[in-house]
Amino acid sequence: MGSTPTALTRGDKKRIQRAAHSLKGSAEIFGASRVVAAARRIELAGKHGKVDEASEMMPELRKQVSLLQSAPAAAAQLRMP
């Protein structure tokens, strides 16, 4: 999630937008639609200067990133005999 939490702490609208945009682009490469959607909402909130709204969306983004990160391990366990 890179610098998104730091940007939120600082209230840096442009950095929020850029960080969420970068994460969104990376997630799109992997087809992680839920991460993309969460990052897009934060990106738009940053674009419109809604720092508090972006901050409120972080738990959902964290949850979706965590699920994405745990997916390979879960898939590997499914293949174990």
Helices and strands as residue ranges (DSSP letters): H 4-10, H 13-29, H 33-47, H 51-79
